[in-house]
Amino acid sequence: MLDRNTLNTINDNAGLTAIPGSPVLLLNAVIPYIYGVVGIVLLFNLISAGFKLMISQGEPKGIQEAQLKLKNSAIGFIILFTSYWIVKLVMQFLGIDVQLFM
């Protein structure tokens, strides 16, 4: 495993230091907002699927559409959760200041 000095040398040579106006700072500033917006959209999608399930009144086509929307929302949640941790791990591995939602 690489020690901290070796990783810092790699970061410096790769140009991953936090230079003002660099893409690293932009990415670090924008990612929490992207996750927040996607989380809100996911919440509204879950609410609308539940509402659609309630107003379907037992109609098979309406129930099927609502169940599909709920399934897609669950898959979206898994993708969102997984991508959050992947981004956090990659940023930590590259030595970038990892301050998502903190």
ABEGO torsion letter per residue (X at the ends): XBBAAAAAAAAAAAGABBBBGBAAAAAAAAAAAAAAAAAAAAAAAAAAAAAAAAAAGGBAAAAAAAAAAAAAAAAAAAAAAAAAAAAAAAAAAAGBBBBBGX
